[in-house]
Amino acid sequence: MSIDAEAIADRRRLRRKLSFWRVAGFLALIVAVAAIGYAAADRAGYSAIQNQIARISVDGVITGDTRMADLMRRVGESSAVSGVVISINSPGGTTTGSEELFRNIRRLAEKKPVVTFVDGTAASGGYITAMATDYIVARETSIVGSVGVLFQYPNLTGLMDQIGVKVEAVKSAPLKAEPNPFTPTTPEAQAAMQAVVNDTFEWFKNLVRERRRLTEADMAIVSTGRIFSGRQGVPLKLVDRIGSERDAVAWLEREKGVAKDLPIRDWEPRSDRDISIFAMGATVADLFGFERVAETLRRTSAHAEIARLDGLLAVWQPLEK
């Protein structure tokens, strides 16, 4: 009898321990979900309820990206954003992608005061992006410039000769699909591509001339395709002043009437791979039998999705019963 009583007591103690660790584990999960969810919600747009300066980062190679256009639209429509810092660290990219980004920033500038901060490199297409604002601040050792256009293509004719392969083509005109990596480039094809490069280069130079108010003598120096340091860029008028992001913000405050000491918030393009942390937490809560907690997390997940769609904390909440 005593053995049975002791066994029963052991089972009860074990159940209490299991219950304790289940509750402790679930509470830890809730804390983790809340912490990660807060960060996700802040990125999705919850921070937009607070007056702020938005930071839009342009990093890496620039290509056409509809998500950036959407981001500019959301920032422009946010009543909480008082000004925008375009933070650039890019060596450039495609001319079409750079042109698109330039146009998007110009449209944003019609709605919000915007300033550029070169936090590393703004070369070629990166400098096209920098010129989209009316004021450029760069670090002393930043890289700017590289005003020029490049078109590259491989020449595989030597390799094709070695392996004994010849590519035949029937074309509607001699310059169709030229240059062709499988055949020597003809003088006519070379001239056609040079004409495209020259025309795009003129577009680039006109953009620099107009946006930076440079004379022909100034243009002769900055349009050789070379890069300049931030320090060199100031007397060349490629950069307005040397400084930090704080100096860029100070210009917004001084010249554009932006309120002082506003927090700077990162705004990012939407990601197709974003997942709802709250929804994951709801699933786990269901597994533990916490139905009311699961419902609360699902409701929070739905509201987070609404905020993510327009970059703002929605006032109208159709999901409320």
For each residue, the residues with C-beta under 8 A, 3 or more apart:
1: 4 5
2: 5 6
3: 6 7
4: 1 7 8
5: 1 2 8 9
6: 2 3 9 10
7: 3 4 10 11
8: 4 5 11 12
9: 5 6 12 13
10: 6 7 13 14
11: 7 8 14 15
12: 8 9 15 16
13: 9 10 16 17
14: 10 11 17 18
15: 11 12 18 19
16: 12 13 19 20
17: 13 14 20 21
18: 14 15 21 22
19: 15 16 22 23
20: 16 17 23 24
21: 17 18 24 25
22: 18 19 25 26 288
23: 19 20 26 27
24: 20 21 27 28
25: 21 22 28 29
26: 22 23 29 30 284 285 288 290
27: 23 24 30 31
28: 24 25 31 32
29: 25 26 32 33 281 284
30: 26 27 33 34 281 293
31: 27 28 34 35
32: 28 29 35 36
33: 29 30 36 37 277 278 280 281 297
34: 30 31 37 38
35: 31 32 38 39
36: 32 33 39 40 277
37: 33 34 40 41 277 278 281 300 304
38: 34 35 41 42
39: 35 36 42 43
40: 36 37 43 44 274 276 277 304
41: 37 38 44 45 46 304 307
42: 38 39 46 47 265
43: 39 40 47 266 268
44: 40 41 274 304 307 308 311
45: 41 48 74 307 308 310 311 312 313
46: 41 42 49 304 307 313
47: 42 43 50 52 265
48: 45 52 78 80 81 265 307 311 312 313
49: 46 80 312 313
50: 47 80 263 265
51: 80 82 259 262
52: 47 48 80 81 82 262 263 264 265
53: 81 82 83 84 85 249 252 258 262 263 264 265
54: 75 78 81 83 84 85 112 264 265 266 267
55: 84 85 87 245 264 265 266 267
56: 71 72 75 84 85 86 87 267
57: 87 88 89 266 268
58: 62 86 87 88 89 90 101 126 129
59: 88 89 90
60: 89 90
61: 90 91 92 93
62: 58 90 92 93 94 97 98 101 125 126 129
63: 93 94 97
64: 94 96 97 100
65: 68 69 97 100 101 269
66: 69 70
67: 70 71 269 270
68: 65 71 72 101 104 269
69: 65 66 72 73 100 104
70: 66 67 73 74 269 270
71: 56 67 68 74 75 267 268 269 270
72: 56 68 69 75 76 104 105 107 108
73: 69 70 76 77
74: 45 70 71 77 78 267 310 311 312
75: 54 56 71 72 78 81 84 108 112 267 311
76: 72 73 81 107 108 110 111 112
77: 73 74 111 310 311 312
78: 48 54 74 75 81 311 312
79: 312
80: 48 49 50 51 52 312
81: 48 52 53 54 75 76 78 84 112
82: 51 52 53 112 113 252 258 259 262
83: 53 54 112 113 114 115 249 252 256 258 262
84: 53 54 55 56 75 81 108 112 113 114 115
85: 53 54 55 56 114 115 116 117 245 248 249 252 264
86: 56 58 105 114 115 116 117 129 130 132 133
87: 55 56 57 58 117 119 245
88: 57 58 59 116 117 118 119 120 121 122 126 129 130
89: 57 58 59 60 118 119 120 121 122 126
90: 58 59 60 61 62 93 121 122 123 125 126 129
91: 61 121 123 124 126 146
92: 61 62 98 123 124 125 126 127 128 146
93: 61 62 63 90 97 98 124 125 126
94: 62 63 64 97 98 125
95: 98 99 125 149 200 204
96: 64 99 100
97: 62 63 64 65 93 94 100 101 125
98: 62 92 93 94 95 101 102 124 125 126 128 129
99: 95 96 102 103 128
100: 64 65 69 96 97 103 104
101: 58 62 65 68 97 98 104 105 125 128 129 132
102: 98 99 105 106 128 129 131 132 207
103: 99 100 106 107
104: 68 69 72 100 101 107 108
105: 72 86 101 102 108 109 114 129 132 133
106: 102 103 109 110 132
107: 72 76 103 104 110 111
108: 72 75 76 84 104 105 111 112 114
109: 105 106 112 113 114 132 133 134
110: 76 106 107
111: 76 77 107 108
112: 54 75 76 81 82 83 84 108 109
113: 82 83 84 109 252 255 256 257 258
114: 83 84 85 86 105 108 109 132 133 134
115: 83 84 85 86 133 134 135 136 137 248 249 251 252
116: 85 86 88 122 129 130 131 132 133 135 136 137 248
117: 85 86 87 88 137 138 244 245 248
118: 88 89 121 122 130 136 137 138 139 142 144 230 239
119: 87 88 89 139 142 245
120: 88 89 139 142 143
121: 88 89 90 91 118 126 142 143 144
122: 88 89 90 116 118 126 127 129 130 136 138 142 143 144
123: 90 91 92 126 127 143 144 145 146 227
124: 91 92 93 98 127 128 146 147 148
125: 62 90 92 93 94 95 97 98 101 128 129
126: 58 62 88 89 90 91 92 93 98 121 122 123 129 130
127: 92 122 123 124 130 131 144 145 146 147 208 238
128: 92 98 99 101 102 124 125 131 132 204 207
129: 58 62 86 88 90 98 101 102 105 116 122 125 126 132
130: 86 88 116 118 122 126 127 133 136 144
131: 102 116 127 128 136 207 208 211 212
132: 86 101 102 105 106 109 114 116 128 129 211
133: 86 105 109 114 115 116 130 136
134: 109 114 115
135: 115 116 240 248 251 255
136: 115 116 118 122 130 131 133 144 238 239 240
137: 115 116 117 118 239 240 241 242 243 244 245 247 248 251
138: 117 118 122 142 144 230 233 239 242 243
139: 118 119 120 142 230 242 243 244
140: 229 230 231 242
141: 229 230 231
142: 118 119 120 121 122 138 139 229 230 233 239
143: 120 121 122 123 146 227 228 229 230
144: 118 121 122 123 127 130 136 138 227 228 229 230 233 238 239
145: 123 127 222 226 227 228 233 238
146: 91 92 123 124 127 143 225 226 227
147: 124 127 204 205 208 222 223 224 225
148: 124 201 204 223 224 225
149: 95 197 200 201 204
150: 197
151: 193 196 197
152:
153: 179 181
154: 181
155: 158 181 184 185
156: 159 160 181 182
157: 160 161 181 182 183 184
158: 155 161 162
159: 156 162 163
160: 156 157 163 165 166 167 182
161: 157 158 164
162: 158 159
163: 159 160
164: 161
165: 160
166: 160
167: 160 180 182 183
168:
169: 177 180 183
170:
171: 174 176 177
172: 176
173: 176
174: 171 178 186 188
175: 178 188 189 192
176: 171 172 173
177: 169 171 180
178: 174 175 185 186 188 189 192 193
179: 153 185 189 190 193
180: 167 169 177 183 185 189
181: 153 154 155 156 157
182: 156 157 160 167
183: 157 167 169 180
184: 155 157
185: 155 178 179 180 189 190
186: 174 178 189 190
187: 190 191
188: 174 175 178 191 192
189: 175 178 179 180 185 186 192 193
190: 179 185 186 187 193 194
191: 187 188 194 195
192: 175 178 188 189 195 196
193: 151 178 179 189 190 196 197
194: 190 191 197 198
195: 191 192 198 199
196: 151 192 193 199 200
197: 149 150 151 193 194 200 201
198: 194 195 201 202
199: 195 196 202 203
200: 95 149 196 197 203 204
201: 148 149 197 198 204 205
202: 198 199 205 206
203: 199 200 206 207
204: 95 128 147 148 149 200 201 207 208 223
205: 147 201 202 208 209 219 223
206: 202 203 209 210
207: 102 128 131 203 204 210 211
208: 127 131 147 204 205 211 212 214 219 222 223
209: 205 206 212 213 214 219
210: 206 207 213
211: 131 132 207 208
212: 131 208 209 237 238
213: 209 210 237
214: 208 209 218 219 222 237
215: 218 219
216: 219 220
217: 220 221
218: 214 215 221 222 236 237
219: 205 208 209 214 215 216 222 223
220: 216 217 223 224
221: 217 218 224 236
222: 145 147 208 214 218 219 228 236 238
223: 147 148 204 205 208 219 220
224: 147 148 220 221
225: 146 147 148
226: 145 146
227: 123 143 144 145 146
228: 143 144 145 222 232 233 236 238
229: 140 141 142 143 144 232 233
230: 118 138 139 140 141 142 143 144 233 234 239 242
231: 140 141 234 242
232: 228 229 235 236
233: 138 142 144 145 228 229 230 236 237 238 239
234: 230 231 237 238 239 240 241 242
235: 232
236: 218 221 222 228 232 233 239
237: 212 213 214 218 233 234
238: 127 136 144 145 212 222 228 233 234
239: 118 136 137 138 142 144 230 233 234 236 242
240: 135 136 137 234
241: 137 234 247
242: 137 138 139 140 230 231 234 239
243: 137 138 139 246 247 248
244: 117 137 139 247 248
245: 55 85 87 117 119 137 248 249 264
246: 243 249 250
247: 137 241 243 244 250 251
248: 85 115 116 117 135 137 243 244 245 251 252
249: 53 83 85 115 245 246 252 253 258 264
250: 246 247 253 254
251: 115 135 137 247 248 254 255 256
252: 53 82 83 85 113 115 248 249 255 256 258
253: 249 250 256 257 258 259 260
254: 250 251
255: 113 135 251 252
256: 83 113 251 252 253
257: 113 253
258: 53 82 83 113 249 252 253 262
259: 51 82 253 262
260: 253
261:
262: 51 52 53 82 83 258 259
263: 50 52 53
264: 52 53 54 55 85 245 249
265: 42 47 48 50 52 53 54 55
266: 43 54 55 57
267: 54 55 56 71 74 75 311
268: 43 57 71 271
269: 65 67 68 70 71
270: 67 70 71 274 308
271: 268 274
272:
273:
274: 40 44 270 271 308
275: 279 280
276: 40 279 280 301 304 305
277: 33 36 37 40 280 281
278: 33 37 281 282 297 298 300 301 304
279: 275 276 282 283 297 298 301
280: 33 275 276 277 283 284
281: 29 30 33 37 277 278 284 285 294 297
282: 278 279 285 286 293 294 295 297 298 301
283: 279 280 286 287 294
284: 26 29 280 281 287 288
285: 26 281 282 288 290 291 293 294 297
286: 282 283 289 290 291 294
287: 283 284
288: 22 26 284 285
289: 286
290: 26 285 286 293 294
291: 285 286 294 295
292: 295 296
293: 30 282 285 290 296 297
294: 281 282 283 285 286 290 291 297 298
295: 282 291 292 298 299
296: 292 293 299 300
297: 33 278 279 281 282 285 293 294 300 301
298: 278 279 282 294 295 301 302
299: 295 296 302 303 319
300: 37 278 296 297 303 304
301: 276 278 279 282 297 298 304 305
302: 298 299 305 306 319
303: 299 300 306 307 314 317 319
304: 37 40 41 44 46 276 278 300 301 307 308
305: 276 301 302 308 309
306: 302 303 309 310 314 317 319
307: 41 44 45 46 48 303 304 310 311 312 313 314
308: 44 45 270 274 304 305 311
309: 305 306
310: 45 74 77 306 307 314
311: 44 45 48 74 75 77 78 267 307 308
312: 45 48 49 74 77 78 79 80 307
313: 45 46 48 49 307
314: 303 306 307 310 317
315:
316:
317: 303 306 314 320
318:
319: 299 302 303 306
320: 317
321:
